[in-house]
Amino acid sequence: MKHWRKPLDSDKYSPPRGRVHLIPDRCKGCGFCVEFCPKEVLEVSDEFNIKGYHIPRVKPETTCVACLLCERICPDFAIFIERLDEEEAAEKKPVMVKKGAKT
């Protein structure tokens, strides 16, 4: 998205923001979320989950725009996005929150 044109009314609107949540024990390390993220927010980390797979993580200095593509493409429902309101997005950067597996 480096060569994307800028809308004329971009000063009136701000893109949505999101916080990435990952349930590491559900992840099988397929990499679909990393590969198909349009803003390249995710990357494969060196961490292993309980199954022995590399899990994704949020790259530093990136901002999730809550497009929900990673959430829709994950075959194991291991990742989901929490949409932030404008005040929350302005206060702090979206980060990945790891959650334990729920049975």
NORGIUR-V923767 format. One record per residue. RES is the residue in three letters. OMEGA is omega in whole degrees, 0 to 359 (999 if undefined). Layout:
res->RES omega->OMEGA
res->RES omega->OMEGA
This chain:
res->MET omega->183
res->LYS omega->184
res->HIS omega->182
res->TRP omega->180
res->ARG omega->183
res->LYS omega->178
res->PRO omega->182
res->LEU omega->181
res->ASP omega->184
res->SER omega->178
res->ASP omega->180
res->LYS omega->187
res->TYR omega->174
res->SER omega->181
res->PRO omega->178
res->PRO omega->180
res->ARG omega->180
res->GLY omega->176
res->ARG omega->183
res->VAL omega->176
res->HIS omega->181
res->LEU omega->172
res->ILE omega->190
res->PRO omega->183
res->ASP omega->177
res->ARG omega->186
res->CYS omega->176
res->LYS omega->174
res->GLY omega->182
res->CYS omega->178
res->GLY omega->179
res->PHE omega->181
res->CYS omega->180
res->VAL omega->184
res->GLU omega->188
res->PHE omega->177
res->CYS omega->184
res->PRO omega->179
res->LYS omega->179
res->GLU omega->182
res->VAL omega->185
res->LEU omega->173
res->GLU omega->178
res->VAL omega->181
res->SER omega->176
res->ASP omega->180
res->GLU omega->175
res->PHE omega->173
res->ASN omega->184
res->ILE omega->180
res->LYS omega->180
res->GLY omega->179
res->TYR omega->173
res->HIS omega->180
res->ILE omega->177
res->PRO omega->174
res->ARG omega->179
res->VAL omega->177
res->LYS omega->175
res->PRO omega->178
res->GLU omega->174
res->THR omega->182
res->THR omega->177
res->CYS omega->180
res->VAL omega->175
res->ALA omega->176
res->CYS omega->177
res->LEU omega->180
res->LEU omega->179
res->CYS omega->179
res->GLU omega->182
res->ARG omega->186
res->ILE omega->182
res->CYS omega->182
res->PRO omega->183
res->ASP omega->181
res->PHE omega->184
res->ALA omega->183
res->ILE omega->175
res->PHE omega->186
res->ILE omega->173
res->GLU omega->179
res->ARG omega->180
res->LEU omega->173
res->ASP omega->187
res->GLU omega->181
res->GLU omega->180
res->GLU omega->180
res->ALA omega->180
res->ALA omega->183
res->GLU omega->184
res->LYS omega->180
res->LYS omega->175
res->PRO omega->180
res->VAL omega->178
res->MET omega->178
res->VAL omega->180
res->LYS omega->178
res->LYS omega->178
res->GLY omega->180
res->ALA omega->179
res->LYS omega->180
res->THR omega->999
